[in-house]
């Protein structure tokens, strides 16, 4: 799949371009994209860590 970068002036313009892109794809191309996304190995993520700290009174 060829990756390209496009700059849009608004979110609406970007949404229209996305819709037009997917409308032009054949069902086989859409399926290939889906399978590529499903087969992509999950990225290494940071573990969620939280800590409750008592702050001194002022």
Secondary structure, 3 states (H helix, E strand, C coil): CCCCCCCCCCHHHHHHHHHHHHHHCCHHHHHHHHHHHHHCCCCCCCCCCCCCCCCCCC
